[in-house]
Amino acid sequence: MRQIPLLIGLMFFGCAAPPPAPEPTATPTPKAVLKTPHKEDLVTQAGKAIFRTKKGKLWLMEAFNVRYNDGKQQAHLDNVDWTLSDAKGRKKIRIQAPRAVYRMETETVEFEGQVQARRYDTRELLKANKVVWDGKTGVLRGSQGVSWVKGVTKVQGDSAVTNDKLDHIVVDGHVKVTTVLEGDPFDSGV
C-alpha cells in the first residue's frame, strides 16, 4: 500500500505544466533558408558523388581535392575523373582532367589542363586544354588546341564542338587531318 501514494506523487510531479514561453521580441529573428538538394540530385557512395542534372542525365565525378564555394554555388576540383551515363545507366563518355569547376546554377563543368574525353563504345578520343560540358544542352566545347582521334584518323584544330555522345564533331581553326588510306586512292578498280 505504500507504493500507491508514491506512484500518485510521481504522477503529480511528473505531469507538471511546462514553464511559460518567454515574451516575443519586437523584431523577430529571420530564419536562415538553406537550399538542400533533392535526394535524387546528389548521393554519396564510398567517397564518390553521383549527380543528376535537371534533365536527368546521370554522371559520376570523382576528385582528389574539392573546394566548395556555397555563395557562388560552385566546386573547384583537382584530379577529376568524370563519367556520363545514359538513362539506363550505361557509360557513354569519360573525361579526365587535372582541374575542373562545377557550376551548379548553370549546370556546367569546365575541365582544364590536359583534358581527355573518351567515348566508351568506340574508344574515340577528344583531347584539349579546355573542355566545357553544358548539362542543359549536352554540348561539349573543346578549345585551346584540340585533337580528335577515331581509329586511324586524327583531326587537329583550335577548337571543337560536339555532343555528349561524341558521335558528331566539328573542328575549327588551323585544321589538320591525318589518316591511313587503304589501297591506292587513284586506282579506279578498272
Secondary structure, DSSP 8 states (H G I E B T S, - for coil): -THHHHHHHHHHHHT----------SS-----------TTTEEEETTEEEEE-TT--EEEEEEEEEEEETTTTEEEEEEEEEEEE-TTS-EEEEEEEEEEEEETTTTEEEEEEEEEEEETTT--EEEEEEEEEETTTTEEEEEEEEEEEETTEEEEESEEEEETT-SSEEEESS-EEE----S-TT----
